[in-house]
Amino acid sequence: MEKITARLTAPATPSAPALVLRPWIPTDATALVALDWDDALRRWTTATTDDEASATRWIGIQQQGWETGHRFAFAVVESPTGDTEGLLAGHMVLKIVTPGSASAEVGYWTAAHARGRGVAPRALEALTEWAFTALPGEELTRLELLHQEDNTASCRVAEKTRYALASILPASPPAYPHAGHVHVRTRAF
Protein backbone atom coordinates (compact mmCIF):
# COMPACT_ATOMS: atom_id res chain seq x y z
CA MET A 1 0.00 0.00 0.00
CA GLU A 2 1.27 3.45 -0.85
CA LYS A 3 2.11 5.63 2.16
CA ILE A 4 -0.53 8.26 2.83
CA THR A 5 0.26 11.63 4.37
CA ALA A 6 -1.91 14.65 4.89
CA ARG A 7 -2.14 18.14 6.29
CA LEU A 8 -5.70 19.41 6.28
CA THR A 9 -7.07 22.86 7.03
CA ALA A 10 -10.38 24.35 8.07
CA PRO A 11 -10.99 28.07 7.57
CA ALA A 12 -11.33 30.60 10.36
CA THR A 13 -14.74 31.82 11.47
CA PRO A 14 -15.60 35.26 12.86
CA SER A 15 -15.16 33.86 16.38
CA ALA A 16 -12.45 31.20 15.99
CA PRO A 17 -9.09 30.83 14.25
CA ALA A 18 -8.36 28.53 11.31
CA LEU A 19 -7.52 24.92 12.09
CA VAL A 20 -4.68 22.69 10.95
CA LEU A 21 -5.15 18.91 11.06
CA ARG A 22 -1.89 17.02 10.88
CA PRO A 23 -0.54 13.66 12.04
CA TRP A 24 0.45 13.52 15.69
CA ILE A 25 4.18 13.95 16.39
CA PRO A 26 6.26 13.11 19.49
CA THR A 27 6.61 16.77 20.48
CA ASP A 28 2.80 16.92 20.95
CA ALA A 29 3.14 14.88 24.17
CA THR A 30 3.55 17.93 26.41
CA ALA A 31 0.48 19.66 24.95
CA LEU A 32 -1.52 16.45 25.22
CA VAL A 33 -0.75 16.13 28.94
CA ALA A 34 -1.49 19.84 29.48
CA LEU A 35 -5.09 19.38 28.31
CA ASP A 36 -5.80 18.32 31.86
CA TRP A 37 -8.27 15.67 30.64
CA ASP A 38 -11.35 17.29 32.10
CA ASP A 39 -14.42 15.29 33.14
CA ALA A 40 -15.95 15.39 29.64
CA LEU A 41 -12.83 13.99 27.98
CA ARG A 42 -12.52 11.30 30.63
CA ARG A 43 -16.18 10.36 30.23
CA TRP A 44 -16.30 10.12 26.44
CA THR A 45 -12.83 8.84 25.52
CA THR A 46 -11.30 5.44 26.09
CA ALA A 47 -7.73 6.56 26.72
CA THR A 48 -6.28 9.38 28.78
CA THR A 49 -2.76 10.70 28.96
CA ASP A 50 -1.90 11.71 32.50
CA ASP A 51 1.86 12.03 32.04
CA GLU A 52 4.53 12.34 29.35
CA ALA A 53 5.08 8.57 29.18
CA SER A 54 1.41 7.76 28.55
CA ALA A 55 1.13 10.62 26.05
CA THR A 56 4.20 9.38 24.18
CA ARG A 57 2.75 5.85 24.06
CA TRP A 58 -0.61 7.16 22.81
CA ILE A 59 1.08 9.21 20.07
CA GLY A 60 3.11 6.15 19.08
CA ILE A 61 -0.13 4.19 18.61
CA GLN A 62 -1.50 6.99 16.40
CA GLN A 63 1.69 6.94 14.32
CA GLN A 64 1.49 3.15 13.92
CA GLY A 65 -1.98 3.59 12.46
CA TRP A 66 -0.55 5.78 9.70
CA GLU A 67 2.19 3.24 9.03
CA THR A 68 -0.27 0.37 8.65
CA GLY A 69 -2.80 2.45 6.71
CA HIS A 70 -5.72 1.36 8.92
CA ARG A 71 -6.03 4.40 11.18
CA PHE A 72 -5.37 8.04 10.30
CA ALA A 73 -5.22 10.20 13.43
CA PHE A 74 -4.84 13.97 13.32
CA ALA A 75 -3.93 16.52 15.95
CA VAL A 76 -6.28 19.49 15.53
CA VAL A 77 -4.33 22.68 16.15
CA GLU A 78 -5.58 26.24 16.10
CA SER A 79 -3.82 28.40 13.54
CA PRO A 80 -4.04 32.07 14.59
CA THR A 81 -2.36 33.34 11.42
CA GLY A 82 -3.63 30.67 9.04
CA ASP A 83 -0.13 29.28 8.46
CA THR A 84 1.40 28.81 11.91
CA GLU A 85 0.27 26.47 14.64
CA GLY A 86 -0.98 27.48 18.06
CA LEU A 87 -2.91 25.61 20.74
CA LEU A 88 -3.84 21.94 20.51
CA ALA A 89 -7.63 21.97 20.17
CA GLY A 90 -8.52 18.33 19.62
CA HIS A 91 -8.20 15.04 17.80
CA MET A 92 -9.80 13.61 14.65
CA VAL A 93 -9.42 10.04 13.44
CA LEU A 94 -10.47 7.95 10.47
CA LYS A 95 -10.32 4.36 11.67
CA ILE A 96 -11.08 0.81 10.67
CA VAL A 97 -9.87 1.57 7.17
CA THR A 98 -9.71 -1.73 5.30
CA PRO A 99 -8.72 -1.94 1.62
CA GLY A 100 -11.75 -2.90 -0.44
CA SER A 101 -14.23 -2.00 2.30
CA ALA A 102 -16.94 0.54 1.52
CA SER A 103 -17.04 1.96 5.05
CA ALA A 104 -14.84 3.31 7.80
CA GLU A 105 -15.44 5.09 11.11
CA VAL A 106 -14.66 8.62 12.24
CA GLY A 107 -14.05 9.74 15.80
CA TYR A 108 -12.97 12.89 17.60
CA TRP A 109 -12.62 14.81 20.80
CA THR A 110 -12.04 18.47 21.58
CA ALA A 111 -10.14 20.14 24.39
CA ALA A 112 -12.20 22.02 26.98
CA HIS A 113 -10.85 25.41 25.87
CA ALA A 114 -11.95 24.75 22.27
CA ARG A 115 -15.52 23.60 22.86
CA GLY A 116 -18.42 25.73 21.69
CA ARG A 117 -16.42 27.43 18.93
CA GLY A 118 -17.16 25.08 16.04
CA VAL A 119 -13.82 23.24 16.22
CA ALA A 120 -15.27 19.71 16.03
CA PRO A 121 -17.67 20.36 13.11
CA ARG A 122 -15.06 22.26 11.07
CA ALA A 123 -12.38 19.64 11.69
CA LEU A 124 -14.78 16.75 11.02
CA GLU A 125 -15.85 18.34 7.74
CA ALA A 126 -12.18 18.61 6.67
CA LEU A 127 -11.53 14.97 7.66
CA THR A 128 -14.66 13.75 5.87
CA GLU A 129 -13.81 15.56 2.65
CA TRP A 130 -10.26 14.21 2.77
CA ALA A 131 -11.43 10.65 3.43
CA PHE A 132 -13.79 10.68 0.46
CA THR A 133 -11.36 12.29 -1.96
CA ALA A 134 -7.78 11.50 -0.99
CA LEU A 135 -7.73 7.85 -0.09
CA PRO A 136 -6.68 5.46 -2.86
CA GLY A 137 -9.39 3.84 -4.94
CA GLU A 138 -13.09 4.39 -5.16
CA GLU A 139 -14.13 1.90 -2.48
CA LEU A 140 -14.79 4.20 0.47
CA THR A 141 -18.37 5.43 0.15
CA ARG A 142 -19.67 5.45 3.74
CA LEU A 143 -18.40 6.94 6.98
CA GLU A 144 -19.90 6.07 10.35
CA LEU A 145 -19.80 8.18 13.49
CA LEU A 146 -20.66 6.36 16.73
CA HIS A 147 -21.31 7.89 20.12
CA GLN A 148 -23.14 7.15 23.34
CA GLU A 149 -26.81 8.07 23.15
CA ASP A 150 -26.47 10.59 25.99
CA ASN A 151 -23.55 12.43 24.37
CA THR A 152 -25.67 15.27 23.01
CA ALA A 153 -22.65 17.36 21.97
CA SER A 154 -21.45 14.61 19.61
CA CYS A 155 -24.98 14.28 18.26
CA ARG A 156 -24.98 18.02 17.42
CA VAL A 157 -21.59 17.73 15.69
CA ALA A 158 -22.93 14.83 13.61
CA GLU A 159 -26.01 16.81 12.60
CA LYS A 160 -23.98 19.94 11.72
CA THR A 161 -21.75 17.90 9.41
CA ARG A 162 -24.60 16.04 7.67
CA TYR A 163 -24.05 12.67 9.36
CA ALA A 164 -27.61 11.33 9.51
CA LEU A 165 -28.81 9.24 12.44
CA ALA A 166 -29.04 5.74 10.97
CA SER A 167 -29.62 3.47 13.95
CA ILE A 168 -29.54 3.00 17.70
CA LEU A 169 -27.10 0.48 19.15
CA PRO A 170 -28.30 -1.36 22.25
CA ALA A 171 -26.17 -1.23 25.37
CA SER A 172 -23.71 -4.10 25.65
CA PRO A 173 -22.19 -4.06 29.14
CA PRO A 174 -19.54 -4.03 30.38
CA ALA A 175 -17.71 -2.58 27.37
CA TYR A 176 -20.67 -0.45 26.22
CA PRO A 177 -22.88 0.20 29.24
CA HIS A 178 -25.14 2.68 27.41
CA ALA A 179 -27.04 2.65 24.12
CA GLY A 180 -25.36 4.41 21.22
CA HIS A 181 -26.12 6.28 18.03
CA VAL A 182 -24.77 5.40 14.61
CA HIS A 183 -24.67 8.40 12.28
CA VAL A 184 -23.78 7.93 8.62
CA ARG A 185 -22.54 10.10 5.81
CA THR A 186 -22.22 8.78 2.29
CA ARG A 187 -20.00 9.99 -0.47
CA ALA A 188 -21.67 12.16 -3.09
CA PHE A 189 -20.80 11.14 -6.62
C-alpha positions, 0 to 999 in steps of 0.5 A: 500500500502506498504511504498516505500523508496529509495536512488538512485545514479548516478556515477561520470563522468570525469567532475562531481561528483557522484549524490545521489537522496534521498527524500527531508527532512526538513533540505533541506529548507535552500539549496532550498532557497539558489538556488536563483531561477534564471530566468530559474527555474522561467520560467520552474517551477510552484513553487518557494521557496523564503524564509524558510517558502515557502521552508518548505511548498514545502518540506512538499508537497513532503513528502506527496507524498511519504506518499500517494504513488502517487508522489516520489520526490527526492533531487538531491545532488552532492556527491564529495566522492561518499558516502557523500552529498554536494551541492543541484543540482536539483530535480527529481520526479515520479508523477501521480503514480496510482496503476494499471495504466501503465503510470506515469510522470517524471519531474525535474529541475536543479540548475544553478550551476549544468547545463551543467554537465550532472546532469539532464540526469544522475539523470533522468536515475537513476529515470527511472531505479528505477521506472521500477524496484523498484515499486510494481507490473508489471503495470508500463510500460510507463513513460512520460516526458512533457515540453514546446516546447521551452524548448530546454534543457529539450528536450536534456535531454529527447533525452539523456535518450532515451525518444522519442518524441511521440506527440506535445500538443497544447497550452491551455491558460491560464494554458499552454500558449505554445505548449508542447512536450510529450516524452515517454520511455517504460519499456524493458522486 
